[in-house]
């Protein structure tokens, strides 16, 4: 998990990213991102109950996404707000699949 100043927590920040941000779609995740006025990147991971009704599965997807983001944070450009939205297919994915999709976003799309 990243420190609190590196996470997006406020509703108005989410609303701003969803209304004005750009979107990238993958097989397991949808990525919304937007430039911010800070000198650092901020992240959020959203896993809704549409992904799975079981909290255990939603939390597993969330933990795996956060672990990947924390390990690969240096690959992102600076000054980005990034929201990673899990799709239903993420509940069936194993950790290497999640890691490869997020690293694809980082290496090919955002850097």
C-alpha positions as CSV (number, residue, x, y, z in Angstrom):
1,X,0.0,0.0,0.0
2,X,1.2,3.5,-0.8
3,X,1.3,6.3,1.7
4,X,-1.8,8.3,2.2
5,X,-0.6,11.4,0.2
6,X,-0.1,9.1,-2.8
7,X,-3.7,7.8,-2.7
8,X,-6.8,9.4,-4.1
9,X,-9.4,9.5,-1.3
10,X,-11.7,12.5,-1.9
11,X,-15.0,12.2,-3.8
12,X,-14.4,15.5,-5.6
13,X,-11.0,14.1,-6.9
14,X,-12.8,11.0,-8.2
15,X,-15.5,13.0,-9.9
16,X,-12.9,15.3,-11.5
17,X,-10.9,12.3,-12.9
18,X,-14.1,10.5,-14.2
19,X,-15.5,13.6,-15.8
20,X,-12.3,15.1,-17.4
21,X,-9.8,12.2,-17.5
22,X,-8.7,10.0,-20.3
23,X,-9.5,6.3,-20.4
24,X,-7.6,3.1,-21.4
25,X,-9.4,-0.2,-21.6
26,X,-7.8,-3.6,-21.0
27,X,-9.0,-7.1,-20.5
28,X,-9.0,-7.0,-16.7
29,X,-9.0,-3.3,-15.9
30,X,-10.1,0.1,-17.1
31,X,-7.6,2.9,-16.4
32,X,-8.7,6.6,-15.9
33,X,-6.0,9.2,-15.6
34,X,-5.6,12.9,-15.5
35,X,-2.7,15.3,-14.9
36,X,-2.7,16.9,-11.5
37,X,-1.0,20.0,-10.1
38,X,1.1,18.1,-7.6
39,X,4.7,16.9,-7.9
40,X,3.7,13.3,-7.4
41,X,1.5,10.6,-8.7
42,X,-1.7,9.5,-6.9
43,X,-3.5,6.3,-7.3
44,X,-6.8,4.6,-6.5
45,X,-8.1,1.1,-7.1
46,X,-11.8,0.5,-7.5
47,X,-13.3,-3.0,-7.3
48,X,-17.1,-2.9,-7.2
49,X,-19.5,-5.6,-6.2
50,X,-20.2,-6.2,-9.9
51,X,-16.8,-7.8,-10.1
52,X,-17.8,-10.4,-7.4
53,X,-20.4,-10.5,-4.7
54,X,-17.8,-12.0,-2.4
55,X,-15.7,-9.5,-0.5
56,X,-12.8,-12.0,-0.2
57,X,-12.4,-12.0,-4.0
58,X,-12.8,-8.2,-4.4
59,X,-10.2,-7.7,-1.7
60,X,-7.8,-10.1,-3.4
61,X,-8.1,-8.2,-6.6
62,X,-7.6,-4.9,-4.8
63,X,-4.5,-6.2,-2.9
64,X,-2.9,-7.6,-6.0
65,X,-3.5,-4.4,-7.9
66,X,-2.0,-2.3,-5.1
67,X,1.0,-4.5,-4.8
68,X,1.7,-4.2,-8.5
69,X,1.3,-0.4,-8.4
70,X,3.6,0.0,-5.4
71,X,6.3,-2.1,-7.1
72,X,6.0,-0.3,-10.5
73,X,5.3,3.3,-9.4
74,X,8.6,4.6,-10.6
75,X,7.6,3.8,-14.2
76,X,4.8,6.3,-14.3
77,X,5.2,9.9,-15.4
78,X,5.0,12.4,-12.7
79,X,1.9,14.5,-11.9
80,X,-0.8,11.9,-12.7
81,X,-3.9,10.9,-10.9
82,X,-4.7,7.3,-11.8
83,X,-7.8,5.3,-11.0
84,X,-7.7,1.6,-11.8
85,X,-11.1,0.1,-12.2
86,X,-11.4,-3.7,-12.0
87,X,-13.6,-5.4,-14.6
88,X,-15.4,-8.7,-14.0
89,X,-12.7,-10.7,-15.6
90,X,-10.2,-9.6,-12.9
91,X,-11.9,-11.8,-10.4
92,X,-10.8,-14.9,-12.3
93,X,-7.3,-13.7,-13.0
94,X,-4.2,-14.8,-11.2
95,X,-1.5,-12.5,-9.9
96,X,0.8,-12.7,-12.9
97,X,-2.1,-11.8,-15.3
98,X,-2.9,-8.8,-13.1
99,X,0.7,-7.7,-12.9
100,X,1.2,-8.1,-16.7
101,X,-1.8,-5.9,-17.5
102,X,-0.9,-3.2,-15.1
103,X,2.7,-3.2,-16.3
104,X,1.4,-3.0,-19.9
105,X,-0.5,0.2,-18.9
106,X,2.6,1.6,-17.2
107,X,5.2,0.7,-19.9
108,X,3.2,1.2,-23.1
109,X,0.5,3.7,-22.4
110,X,1.5,6.1,-19.5
111,X,5.3,6.4,-19.8
